[in-house]
Amino acid sequence: MWKHSAKKTNDISLHDCCATRIFKDKHNLFFEFDNGIWAIANTAFNPNDRTFRTDKAQLKLCNFNIDSIYIFKEIRLFRRIISTHRIPLSFEKLTENINSGKWELEFIYEYTKYHETLFTCCICSAHKPYSIECQMILDYDDMECFWNNLREDNPW
């Protein structure tokens, strides 16, 4: 199905990429990106001088474990943020809302240590609140990316 596959390294970035589907099988977790992921310039995956998005792409976490998923709810008084609460979010609720199209999961930052990654994300929706900050800590044995083509019409 996919023409290209690569281990997730610094040659590929998820920054500002929106997951539009999440699913899992017995051992693996998958994120699908309808608008692709970034292939960094001057790498084995993108020999061009500019960073380009791919077409539809998939991220696979092999032998995964979800350590935690949290959203951050802002408490306001007269439009001013007075407090922020960290609230657990179940994987099932995240998956249901992403897969139904109610939410998109935009990846902002990733911090990786060995086989564990902290993803800072934004849950985007068409209704208030339009965006909610989210953090996911995922453990895995390996992380792979899949795509077909670079979209040279879509540079960074």
QUISULUR-V201284 format. One record per residue. N is the residue number from 0. RES is the residue in three letters. PHI is phi in whole degrees, -180 to 180 (999 if undefined). PSI is psi in degrees with one decimal (NA if undefined). OMEGA is omega in degrees with one decimal (none if undefined). Layout:
n: (N/N)
res: (RES/RES)
phi: (PHI/PHI)
psi: (PSI/PSI)
omega: (OMEGA/OMEGA)
//
This chain:
n: (0/1/2/3/4/5/6/7/8/9/10/11/12/13/14/15/16/17/18/19/20/21/22/23/24/25/26/27/28/29/30/31/32/33/34/35/36/37/38/39/40/41/42/43/44/45/46/47/48/49/50/51/52/53/54/55/56/57/58/59/60/61/62/63/64/65/66/67/68/69/70/71/72/73/74/75/76/77/78/79/80/81/82/83/84/85/86/87/88/89/90/91/92/93/94/95/96/97/98/99/100/101/102/103/104/105/106/107/108/109/110/111/112/113/114/115/116/117/118/119/120/121/122/123/124/125/126/127/128/129/130/131/132/133/134/135/136/137/138/139/140/141/142/143/144/145/146/147/148/149/150/151/152/153/154/155)
res: (MET/TRP/LYS/HIS/SER/ALA/LYS/LYS/THR/ASN/ASP/ILE/SER/LEU/HIS/ASP/CYS/CYS/ALA/THR/ARG/ILE/PHE/LYS/ASP/LYS/HIS/ASN/LEU/PHE/PHE/GLU/PHE/ASP/ASN/GLY/ILE/TRP/ALA/ILE/ALA/ASN/THR/ALA/PHE/ASN/PRO/ASN/ASP/ARG/THR/PHE/ARG/THR/ASP/LYS/ALA/GLN/LEU/LYS/LEU/CYS/ASN/PHE/ASN/ILE/ASP/SER/ILE/TYR/ILE/PHE/LYS/GLU/ILE/ARG/LEU/PHE/ARG/ARG/ILE/ILE/SER/THR/HIS/ARG/ILE/PRO/LEU/SER/PHE/GLU/LYS/LEU/THR/GLU/ASN/ILE/ASN/SER/GLY/LYS/TRP/GLU/LEU/GLU/PHE/ILE/TYR/GLU/TYR/THR/LYS/TYR/HIS/GLU/THR/LEU/PHE/THR/CYS/CYS/ILE/CYS/SER/ALA/HIS/LYS/PRO/TYR/SER/ILE/GLU/CYS/GLN/MET/ILE/LEU/ASP/TYR/ASP/ASP/MET/GLU/CYS/PHE/TRP/ASN/ASN/LEU/ARG/GLU/ASP/ASN/PRO/TRP)
phi: (999/-104/-79/-124/-144/-157/-65/-70/-132/-71/-78/-131/-125/-101/-57/65/-98/-106/-78/-111/-155/-132/-153/-141/-116/-58/-123/-124/-115/-124/-117/-108/-122/-61/-97/82/-127/-93/-103/-67/-63/57/-127/-62/-88/-147/-75/-72/-83/-124/-79/-125/-78/-92/-77/-46/-139/-140/-112/-121/-105/-85/50/-88/-143/-88/-74/-165/-136/-130/-114/-117/-100/-86/-102/-117/-135/54/68/-102/-72/-107/-164/-129/-107/-93/-122/-64/-125/-74/-61/-63/-68/-60/-62/-59/-73/-69/-68/-82/87/-68/-125/-123/-110/-93/-82/-107/-129/-139/-123/-113/-135/56/-112/-137/-130/-99/-100/-99/-131/-130/-87/-108/-143/-86/-122/-65/-72/-69/-145/-132/-69/-141/-129/-128/-113/-124/-101/-164/-88/-156/-128/-127/-119/-134/-163/-105/-139/-80/-105/-68/-84/-132/-81/-67)
psi: (-40.1/138.5/-35.0/143.8/148.9/148.0/141.8/115.3/-170.1/-4.1/-11.0/137.7/142.9/2.0/126.7/19.4/136.6/121.5/128.6/-4.0/140.4/134.8/166.0/156.1/-160.6/-38.9/-11.3/149.8/135.7/136.7/131.2/139.3/101.9/-33.8/14.3/-176.2/171.4/129.5/113.8/144.7/152.5/44.5/175.6/-29.6/-20.2/92.2/-2.5/166.3/-4.6/149.0/131.9/153.8/155.5/174.7/-162.3/137.1/167.7/140.2/130.4/125.7/114.3/135.9/59.1/161.3/131.3/110.7/-50.6/153.5/125.8/147.5/159.6/113.9/123.8/132.4/124.1/149.8/117.4/47.6/1.8/135.9/121.2/-16.9/154.1/127.7/134.7/119.2/130.2/144.1/129.4/149.2/-38.4/-43.2/-41.7/-49.3/-45.3/-45.3/-34.2/-50.4/-24.8/-9.8/-0.1/-36.7/158.3/149.2/104.9/121.8/128.8/-61.5/155.8/136.2/116.3/135.4/109.3/-112.2/36.0/135.6/134.4/115.7/127.5/123.9/173.0/124.7/119.1/138.9/168.7/-3.1/159.9/142.3/138.6/-25.3/143.7/128.1/142.7/145.5/137.6/132.7/117.7/133.5/147.9/164.0/-34.3/152.6/125.6/150.4/146.9/140.6/172.3/-53.3/155.6/145.8/91.6/-10.2/0.5/73.6/164.2/NA)
omega: (-178.2/177.6/-175.4/173.2/-179.1/171.3/180.0/177.7/176.0/177.1/-178.7/-179.7/175.4/-175.6/-179.0/177.1/-175.5/174.1/-178.9/177.7/175.9/173.8/-179.9/168.7/-174.0/-173.8/-169.7/176.6/-176.7/170.3/176.1/-178.1/-178.9/180.0/172.4/177.5/-177.5/171.2/-174.5/-177.4/174.5/177.2/179.5/-177.4/-178.0/-177.8/-179.3/178.5/-179.9/175.6/-179.5/170.5/171.9/167.8/-179.0/-175.5/-179.6/173.8/-178.9/173.5/-175.1/179.8/-172.3/170.1/177.1/178.9/179.4/171.6/179.9/167.8/-179.1/-177.8/179.4/175.2/-175.8/172.7/-175.9/177.7/178.5/177.8/178.4/-178.6/174.0/-179.3/174.9/-173.2/177.2/176.3/-179.1/177.0/-178.9/179.8/177.2/-178.4/-179.4/-177.6/176.9/-175.0/177.8/-178.4/179.1/179.4/163.1/-179.8/-179.3/178.9/-178.7/-179.3/172.0/179.6/-174.0/174.1/-178.4/-178.5/178.3/179.5/170.2/176.0/169.6/-173.1/173.8/174.2/-176.4/176.9/-179.9/-177.1/177.8/-12.7/-173.9/176.0/179.5/177.1/-174.7/172.7/175.6/172.6/-176.0/173.3/-178.4/175.2/-177.0/177.8/-178.1/176.6/-179.6/176.1/-179.9/-174.0/169.6/175.9/-177.6/174.8/-176.3/179.5/177.9/none)
//
